[in-house]
Amino acid sequence: MVEFKAIINDVKTGKSYNVTVSGHHANSLIGKNVGEIIDGIFVGLPGYKLKITGGSDGNGTPMRKDLPGNKRRGLLLSEGLGFHEKYPGQRRRVAIRGSAISSEIVQINMAVSEYGPKSIEDTMAEAKSE
């Protein structure tokens, strides 16, 4: 079975919440791409809509929105996600993951795009008490 750590960012308050996603909810996230909007029921937030903003695998290799597929590739980067130049014009070959979620992904970053009837804190408190 696949298990993900979902980091959910509440854009109104600026707080982030860590949720473990496993079972059939985790399996339904496989194949989704960075930038897609998913239903919050997958992470225990019914009524919410969440946008996938990124993620990383077990080695810490980040996902990149403009790279199709789910494989890990070495790209020659000059600036942007995965590499920041120390001097102008510097380039480096860096390992980057594609934009699709696979079973090798460990962490998925999400941002709230539509809010539900209850606050996130209330929903998380109910889930912990059960």
C-alpha positions in Angstrom: 0.0 0.0 0.0 1.1 3.5 -0.7 1.3 6.2 2.0 1.8 9.9 1.5 2.4 12.8 3.8 0.1 15.6 2.6 1.1 19.1 3.7 -2.0 21.3 3.4 -1.4 25.1 3.3 -4.3 27.3 4.5 -3.8 30.5 2.4 -6.0 32.6 4.6 -4.2 32.0 7.9 -0.8 31.0 6.5 -0.8 27.8 8.6 0.2 24.4 7.3 -1.2 21.1 8.4 0.4 17.6 8.1 -1.9 14.8 7.2 -1.0 11.1 6.5 -2.9 9.7 3.5 -3.1 5.9 3.1 -5.3 3.2 1.7 -7.6 3.8 -1.2 -7.4 7.6 -0.8 -3.7 7.4 -1.4 -4.2 5.1 -4.4 -6.6 7.5 -6.0 -4.0 10.3 -5.9 -1.6 8.3 -8.0 -1.5 9.7 -11.6 -2.6 13.2 -10.5 -0.4 16.1 -11.7 1.0 19.2 -10.1 -1.5 22.0 -10.7 -4.6 19.8 -10.6 -7.5 20.6 -8.2 -8.7 17.6 -6.2 -11.5 17.0 -3.7 -10.5 17.4 -0.1 -12.1 14.1 0.9 -8.9 12.4 -0.1 -7.1 14.0 2.9 -10.1 14.1 5.3 -11.4 17.6 4.5 -14.9 17.1 3.0 -16.2 20.1 1.2 -12.8 21.5 0.4 -11.0 21.8 -2.9 -7.2 21.5 -2.8 -4.6 22.4 -5.5 -1.5 20.2 -5.8 1.4 22.5 -5.7 4.3 20.1 -5.6 6.0 17.3 -3.7 9.1 15.2 -3.3 10.3 11.6 -3.2 12.2 9.8 -0.5 15.5 11.3 -1.5 14.1 14.8 -1.3 14.1 15.3 -5.1 11.4 17.9 -5.9 8.6 17.6 -8.4 8.5 20.1 -11.3 5.3 21.2 -13.0 6.7 21.7 -16.5 8.3 18.2 -16.6 5.8 15.5 -17.8 5.7 12.0 -16.4 6.7 10.6 -13.0 10.3 9.6 -13.7 13.4 11.1 -12.0 15.6 12.9 -14.6 18.8 14.9 -14.7 18.2 18.3 -16.2 20.6 21.1 -16.9 19.1 24.1 -15.0 20.2 27.7 -14.8 17.5 29.0 -12.4 14.2 28.0 -10.9 12.8 25.1 -8.9 15.5 22.7 -7.8 18.5 25.0 -8.3 19.5 28.6 -7.5 22.5 30.0 -9.1 25.4 31.5 -7.1 26.6 33.7 -9.9 25.0 34.9 -13.1 25.0 32.4 -15.9 25.8 29.4 -13.7 24.2 26.1 -14.8 24.2 22.7 -13.1 22.8 19.2 -13.8 20.2 18.5 -11.1 17.9 15.5 -10.5 14.2 16.5 -10.8 11.0 14.5 -10.7 8.2 14.8 -13.2 4.8 16.3 -12.4 2.8 13.1 -12.0 2.3 11.5 -8.6 3.7 8.0 -8.4 4.2 5.4 -5.6 7.8 6.8 -5.2 6.5 10.2 -4.0 6.6 10.6 -0.2 5.3 14.1 0.4 2.6 16.0 -1.5 2.2 19.8 -1.0 -1.3 21.2 -1.4 -3.0 24.6 -1.1 -6.6 25.2 -0.3 -8.5 26.7 -3.3 -12.1 26.4 -2.0 -13.1 26.3 1.6 -15.7 24.0 3.1 -18.3 24.5 5.8 -16.1 23.8 8.8 -12.6 25.2 9.5 -9.6 23.0 9.0 -8.7 23.0 12.7 -12.2 21.8 13.7 -12.1 19.0 11.0 -8.6 17.9 12.1 -9.7 17.8 15.8 -12.7 15.6 14.9 -10.5 13.2 12.9 -8.0 12.9 15.8 -10.7 12.2 18.4 -12.2 9.3 16.3 
